Amino acid sequence: MSFQYRKILVTGAAGFIGFHVCKSLAERGIDVVGIDNINDYYDINLKFARLNELGIDRLSAERFHFSAPSSKFPNFKFIRMNLEDREQLPVLFENESFDAVINLAAQAGVRYSLENPMAYVDSNVVGFVNLLECCRHNKIAHLVYASSSSVYGENGKVPFSEDDRVDYPVSLYAATKKTNELMAHTYSHLYQIPTSGLRFFTVYGPWGRPDMAPILFASAIDEDRAIKVFNNGDMSRDFTFIEDIVQGIIITLNNPPKTDNKQPLYQVFNIGNGSPISLMQFIETLEANLGKEAQKEMLPMQPGDVPRTWADTVHLRALGYESKTAVDAGVKKFVDWYTWFKTHS
């Protein structure tokens, strides 16, 4: 796949999706700068381990505002930085002359937004508008940013379509992601910045987040602890393997929105597997790959959660996206990584 961009900024580079995107772009020979604040929402050792896979040593990565070169990819470097830093982020844009931006930095997690709402406002709202301002003043050719399937709330219609109304989020996290879409639309309208939002559906795979079900379940099963099964297991998710997600991000990057001068340079896509499975089936697949049966603690639905997600991906598929990884194959790759990482960390 050819690229129309010379240099790309990836935010959230030490995160799950950001790490994989940086690695994929760097392997393709694209000049990439990754930034991340490496917050302690979950174990920072995992974040530093991801950066190490990208050739960034921990001592360099720990320093704020230090440009750390990669020992593996001559076209990649990492800088520890906060998106909401109104002084340093504009300096970064001026110094690096980016062509495009992939924004994957965010305070993640639905349930944690009930406990620490200001972290979501600071990172997901203040940080995002700061990024938009930098794009505005530096003639960025395309901004691709992470939204979320959580914007659909308790949508009763399935599969979820980009044409569905998303006015009723049921968590603050979802509300901040909807806010991102609104702000991106405004900047596209006012300043002709091409923006593309991606509504992610339950991403999983190697190097995943430890606060998400796959690692929570795998570690509990492995250590003979009970797993927490919410809504008594009556839930389904559109589990999407990380390699398919990265493919979709790169396809989106290479297909900026077009306009007939009547509509802003703005688009939003679902990015998912398009074939949801029940939570219990996912647990059974984990059990089979780990060779152990899970102890299950059945619990009611948690505030902010939704019973099911299901992505209609017809619009992204029209650009060439295809979710190729079945859950059985994806879970096996995830468990193989989990087993390896457990003995190497």
C-alpha positions, 0 to 999 in steps of 0.5 A, a space after each residue: 500500500 502506497 502512502 501519500 504522507 511523508 511524516 505521521 504523528 501517532 498519539 497514544 504510542 505506548 497504548 495498545 492500539 497506538 503501539 501496533 499502529 506505530 510498529 506497522 507504519 515503521 515497518 513500512 518505512 514511514 517516518 513516525 513520531 509517537 507521543 504518550 504521557 504514560 499515565 498510570 491508569 494501568 501498569 506502566 511496565 506494560 507500556 514501557 514493554 511495548 515501547 521496548 518492542 519499538 526500540 525505545 529504552 525505558 530511561 529515554 522514554 521516562 523523560 518528558 519532552 525528550 526525543 528518544 530515537 528507536 534502536 530498531 527503526 531509524 524512522 521512528 522516535 518517541 517523545 513523552 508528552 501530554 496532549 493537554 500541554 498547550 506549550 509543548 504540543 504546538 512546539 512539537 508540531 512546528 519542529 516536526 512538520 507532520 503531514 498527518 496525525 493519528 490520534 489514539 491517545 485517550 483516557 480509556 475505560 467505561 467503568 473508570 469514568 464513573 470514579 475519575 471523570 476529570 481525567 476524561 475531560 482533561 485527556 479526551 476533551 481538553 487534549 483533543 481540542 489542543 490537538 485540533 488547534 495544532 492541526 489547524 495552525 500547521 496545515 495537517 492534511 488528515 487527522 484520523 482519531 479514535 472514537 468508540 462504539 460506546 457512542 451508540 449507548 443502549 441502541 436497540 437497533 442492530 447492527 449499529 450504523 453510522 447513520 444511527 442517532 448517538 445522542 444518548 451516551 450512558 457513560 462519561 467516556 462515551 460522552 467525551 468520544 461523542 464530543 470528539 466527533 462534534 469538535 472534529 466536525 466543527 474544525 472540518 467545517 470552519 477550517 477545512 481540516 480533513 478529519 476521520 473518526 473511527 468507532 472502535 468495537 472491542 479490540 483485543 489481541 497481543 499487548 492488549 490492555 490489562 483492564 479489558 476482559 481478555 487479559 482480566 479473564 486470562 489471568 484469572 483463569 490462569 491463576 485459579 481466580 474467579 472471573 467477573 461475568 456481568 449481566 449474568 453473562 447475557 452480553 455480546 460483543 463485536 470482538 475485533 482482532 488488533 491486526 484487522 484494526 490496524 489495517 482499517 486505520 491505515 486504509 482510513 488514513 489513505 482515504 481522507 474525506 472528500 467534499 463537493 463544497 457543500 459538506 465539510 471534510 469530515 467522516 466517521 466509520 465503524 471499525 469492527 468485526 461485524 460478527 458479534 459473539 456472546 460473552 460466554 462463547 468468548 470465555 469458552 474459547 479462552 478456556 479451550 486455549 488455556 486448557 482450564 475451566 473458569 470459575 465464574 462470579 455472575 454479577 448484574 449489569 454495571 452502570 455505563 455498560 451496554 448489553 451488546 455491540 455489533 458493527 455495520 462496517 459497510 462504509 469502511 469495507 467500501 474503502 477496502 477494509 476487511 476483518 479477516 480474523 475469526 475469534 478462534 484464531 484471534 484468541 489463540 494468538 492472544 493466549 500465545 502472547 499472554 503465555 510468552 509475556 507472562 514468562 518474559 516480564 
